[in-house]
Amino acid sequence: MSKQIEKYEDRVVIFLDILGFKELVQKSHNNDEHIDKIKTAIKLIRKAYGKLNKNQERMITQFSDSIIVSFLIKEKGEVAYLLSKTQLLLKKLIMIDIVCRGGIAKGNLIHNHTLIFGQALIDAYEAESKIALYPRVILTKSIIDLGIENYGYHPANDADYESAEINSFLSIDFDGFYYIDYFKTETFFELSMIDNIYLNKLYSFIANQLNLNVSKPYVKQKYEWMKSKYNDQVQKVLFNNRVTNEGFELGSSKKSKIYKNIKPLN
């Protein structure tokens, strides 16, 4: 019987890592609450990218505090799908006081149920471990362009709509890297109660981490970055006009109870 020869494929890959996982595990030795938190995080990660149909070439590998997801470079709609599901995962993890860092790359990769290796994985890992620095998942414009070229996520099945969809999940940072923006609120015309709960969770989480890490400058800078992004989003929500059309401002007067407890971090 001939031996199957593995061959590299052109794939897009994300490497995602839970920050502070080692400390969380150490705390769990004598604390059932931390065990439950780890279990919840792993369940969220495993469910994040959905079930595959028979025509998809998406592969998912999860081990310890890391997840790797990859798909064939020409797979229709997969870039937008990956960004959408990752943004949602990052928000769900924030709600249990967990943040992640990651990188997205493309190139040669072997990824199946038993093997994963290749230059694309090295590039994604190095983006996470050496470049991202803050709790963010970074990518370059080449990944965005690839997603637009291989549109198919947006129901309109159109490249322009796909471009708008992809960019709705992203922002560009001070160093020129795009990142999956989990500070953005879901609604457009009006802040919802879900957004309110999420923004308040961000506020309390970041404030707590800044207080806990006063004597750890390297760690604190990660949460200073989060503070800056959070405050930018609060500014947009509270003070910027969302939509103006033919002289009419669409949205609320910002006086409802949903807006009252949204505040910037000092």
N, C-alpha and C positions, 0 to 999 in steps of 0.2 A: 504494500500500500504506500503510495507516494506521500511525502510529507508536504503539508500545505505551507506555501511560502507567503509570509506576511509582506505587504507592500505599503509604503507610505501613501497617504491620501492628503489632498489639499483640504484642510479643515480650519474652522474658526474654533477657538477654545477659550474658555474662561476658567481662571484659577481663583477660587474664593476661599478666604481664610478667616476664621473667627479670632478676633483679637482678645487677648487675655484668657485664652482657653486653659493654659497651664495653671494659672492662679485659680480659675473656677474649679478645675478638677481637684486641686489641693484643698480648697475650702469644702469640697463635697465629702471629704473623708469622714467628717463628723457633723454633716449637715444635710439632712434629707431634702431640704428646700433647694439646695444647689444641685443635687442629683436630678430632681424634677426639672430644673431649668435646663440642664444639659440634655436630658431626654427630649424636652419640648423643642429645643433648638435643632437637634438632629432630625426630629420628625418633620419640622418645618422645611429644613433643607432637602430632605428626601422627597417631599411632596411638591416642592416649589416648581419643578419644570414639567409636571404633568405626565400623563401616560402617552406612550407613542402609538401611532397607527402603523400598519404594516409597510407604508410607503416612506416612513421617515428614517433618516440615518443619524438621528441624535443619539449620543451616548452619554451616560451619566455615571460618574464614579464618586462615591462619598466614602471618606475614611477619616476617623477621628474628627478634627476640627476643620477639615478641608473638603471642598467639593470641586469637581472638575466636570464641566459640560462641554461637549464639542459636537459639531455637525459639519457635513460636507459644505464646502465653500459656495457651491451653486444651489444649495437648498433654498427654495422659495420662502420668503417671509421669516426665515429663522433668526436673522439679526434682530429685527424688531421684537420678535417673540422673546428672545433671550434678554433683551434690555427691559422689556415689560415685566417679565417674571422675576428678574433680579431686583428691580426697583421695589416690587411688592414684597419680596423676601426680606430685603433690607429693612423695610418699614415694620414688618411683622417681628423681626428680631429686635428692633429698637424697643418694641412694646414689652419685651421681657429683659430689657437692659443689656442687650448684646449688640455689638457693632462688628462690622467686617471690613476687610480690605481685599482688593483683588485687582487683577489685570486681565485684559482681553487681547488676544493676539491671533494671527493666522499664519498658516504655513504647513510644512510637512508634519504629519502626526499619524501614529498608529494608535487607535483607541477602539478596543472591543471589550468583551466581557472578562477577558483574562489579562490583557496587556494595555499599557498606555505609556508611550514615550515618543519623543520627537522634538525638533527645534521649536515648534509652535508652543509646546508645553513649557519648555525652558524660557521662552520669551515672555509668556504669560506669568510664570512664576517670578521671574526677575522684575517684571513690571510691578507685581504685588509686593515683593520683598525689598526692592531697592529703589523704586521710583515713586510709588503711590504715597508712601510716608504717612498719610493721614487716613482716617476711616473712610476711604473712597474706593470705588472701582473705576479704573482708568482705561481709556482706549484712545486710539488715534483716529484721525479723519478717514483713513483708509478703510477702517471697519464700517464707518457710516456710509461711505461711498459704495462699499460692497453690498450693504443692506438695501440701499436705494436701487442699485443695479438688479438685484435679485428680489424685487418687490413681490408681495403676496400675502402679507400679514393684514394690511388694511382691507376692509370689505370692498372698497372701490377698485381694488386691484390696479392701482395706478402709481407710477413712480413718484409723482409730486405729493400725493396723499401719504405715501409710504415715508417720504422724506420728512413731512410734517409730524407724522406719528413717531418716527425715530427720534427726532429732535425734541419732542415733548418729554422724553425720558431723560434728557441730557442737559448739562450746562458745561461751559468751558471755564477752566480754572485759571488762576493767575500765571501758571507755568505753561499754559498752552495746551494742556491735556484736557480732553473731554472726560467727564465723569458722570456716572449714573446718579442723578440728583434725587435723593430720597427726602429732601427738605420741601420739595414741591407739594402743594396741596392738590387733591384730586379734582375739585370743582373749579369751574371757570367763572361763572357769573356771580356765584354766591358761596361763601364759606359754609360748609356743612358741619353738623355736630361731630361727625367722624373726624373731619379735619381739625376741629377744635380740640378733641381728645388727643389727637396725634401731636399737634403743636405743643400742647401742655405737657405731654410726655417727653418730648424733645427738650423742653425747657428744664424740667426737673432732672432729667438724666444728665444733661450737660452741666447744669449747676452743681450737681452732686459730684460728678467726676472732676470738675475743676477744684472743688473743695478737698476732695480726697487726695489729689495729686499735686498739691501746692509745693511740696518738697521734691517733686520728681519732674524737672523741666522737660525732659525728653517725652515723657508721657503726657504732661499737661499741654504741650503744644498741639497734640492731636485734638484735644477737646477745645482748644482755642480756635482751631480751624472750624470745628463744628459750630462753635458759638458765632463765628463770623457768618457762616452760611445760614444759620437759624435766624440771626438778626436781619439778614438780607431778605429772607422770606417773610418775616413779620412786617418789615417795611412795605413790601409789596401788598400784603394782605390788608394792612390797616390804613395805609396812606395813599397808595397809588390808585388811580381810577382804573378799574378793570376794563370796561368797554364803554366807549362813547360812540353813539350812532345817531347822526342827524340831529345833534344837539341834546340828545337824551343820554343820561348816564344809566347804564344797565347795572343792576346789582342793588345792594342795600345802602343805607345811609351810614353803615358801620355802627349803628347805635343799639343793635339788638344784643341780647344777652350772650349770643354766640361769640361776639367780638370783645366783650368787656374784659374777659380774663386773659386775653392774648397780649403779651407784653414782651419787649426785648430783654435780653440778658445784659446786665451792666458789667 
